[in-house]
Amino acid sequence: MLGVGLDTDGHKRLTSGPNFALVGGSEETHDVMTEKVLKINEKLAAKGKKLEEVSPKEFDDIAGELGMHKLPRTKTP
């Protein structure tokens, strides 16, 4: 998983783990991203699965349980 925080408070932040890297963001944004990836990993562990073992649909379902939603695709001209 890759998280990129687009807001800033002047500090550079980088947090990584076995299956994620989070870059940037204000302290609040970075904390929220960190919390989300840790919760996703907890849910995966509870299912006895690793990130690479879940389908995109199953990942979307897990993320949705945590209040994360996919943005609709936009058509390019």
Protein Blocks (a to p, Z undefined) as FASTA:
>chain_A
ZZddfbdehiacddddfkbcceejifklmmmmmmmmmmmmmmmmmnopafklpcfklmmm
mmmmnopacddddddZZ
